[in-house]
Amino acid sequence: MGVLRPPHPPKRVPLIGDIIGLDPVKPMQNTARILGEIGPIYQRRILGMRLTFLGGADIAAEVNDDATWQKAVPRPLQLLRPIAEDGLFTAYNDEPNWHKAHAILAPAFTQSSMRSYHDTMAQVVDEMCSAWDGASGDVDVAAEMTKLALETIGRCGFGYRFDSFGRREVDPFLPALKDMLEYIQAQGVPVPGRKVVDALTGRTRQHQRNVDYMFKVVDDVIADRQTNPHDEPRDLLDLMLTTKDPETGDQLDARNVRNQILTFLVAGHETTASALSFALYLLATHPDEAAKARAEVDELWSTGAAVRFEEVAKLRTVRRVIDETMRLWPTSPGYFREAKQDTVLDGRYPFKQGEWLMVVLQQVHRDPAVWGDDADQFRPDRFQSDEVRARPGHGYKPFGTGLRACIGRQFAYHEMILALATILHRYDFAADPGYTLDVAEQMTLKPAGFRLSITRRAGADASAPAPAT
Ligand code: HEM
């Protein structure tokens, strides 16, 4: 068969290429829509640069194969490199610090390791609920879930308190982080003259101030722990500062520890917060599913005691709500893969070694060949074990794939199940009937402007055990 190029979007401009139809505000949703129209693969060529997108489960399965393809760190991820350098998420596959940090930190993310984070996670959820009880009316869902997730990773990972729910103004770290991510996201869309405009308007200087501030906070956290070490490892920071890579016998160097902390603060909060926000939106707009999940939680809580570590795994209905939420709205909208050698995709599209593409999860997760004709419907029961067994695994990859898949998966599940269960148990909630889903894109996808009106349920107990010391 001759050499083929994947289809491209309509209206290719001579010399320049496929610039018509780019959406700088909602690029991922635009890409998913085009994949829905063109098919499971398409390619944009802009000034000779090739951007290929995959949206079919079968074709994505080919690039998930670690034998022929591997994680790519193209420009959108490279933009994070000045902040996180060779931290786990942005490291190139051949950087020795990836292997070292992965070996040192993976044990902190096993299912059983979640036991040591459980009380702190429950404590943070309880602080959020107490703040909600003190205020009346409705809550800004994305803002609250962001505070929850950042506080959780800050405390569980590094013993750092942002005190998100104890004070009126948010910790300055949060707006600095948000502004930094927005700036980086904007750099990813090629707009002529942006650099000049950013310099003239002070945007570049503001970005540098944000970065400097975040570096300082993280350096202070490290210095504090070095001055006041724990007797034995209690959190990620302890592991980073004291554990040796079993293979090389090396510890992480000081600069890499900072990179990892920034990586975990970024990778460990936006995604989780957005997934929780979508779950609340979907439950609020599907009261029958909310009732099912609430019934399961109420049964577990009937003793009045706080949810214990072992009980989180029993909340199967809540877990299915989360799985179905991440299917419809994968908050990490995709991942990049590059060919490890010259290869041919789908039996017809040649890719040279080092050429990369993006797997667009929103489309893969709605591929009718895997998910059926009701793929756009919110139906958590599709994650009942018999349905899961009957489906190929490659149609669902919210945490990425292979060697470089998400290290924080168990952490995210534990945190999300605990938070959602507590909210279901403690509150009746409803969406504003006038709200239409508006999905914003800021590195992750999230429901913008979504507020939830909440009413404390009679007799609902607090979730948290005594504060962790
Ligand atoms: C719902 C929540 C989450 C989602 C959807 C998610 C999604 C992902 C995805 C898709 C990747 C692979 C990216 C790629 O291939 O380029 C990834 C990697 C990663 N995630 Fe998550 N994540 C979540 C939560 C977390 C949490 C809670 C943490 C930390 C506590 C975390 C830390 C990381 C790190 C460090 C990596 C890089 C792993 C490596 O390359 O070795 N994530 N995540």
Boltz pocket constraint, residues with backbone or C-beta under 6 A from the ligand:
constraints:
  - pocket:
      binder: B
      contacts: [[A, 71], [A, 72], [A, 88], [A, 89], [A, 90], [A, 102], [A, 153], [A, 263], [A, 264], [A, 267], [A, 268], [A, 269], [A, 271], [A, 272], [A, 275], [A, 330], [A, 331], [A, 332], [A, 334], [A, 335], [A, 336], [A, 397], [A, 398], [A, 399], [A, 400], [A, 401], [A, 403], [A, 404], [A, 405], [A, 406], [A, 407], [A, 408], [A, 409], [A, 411], [A, 412]]
      max_distance: 6.0
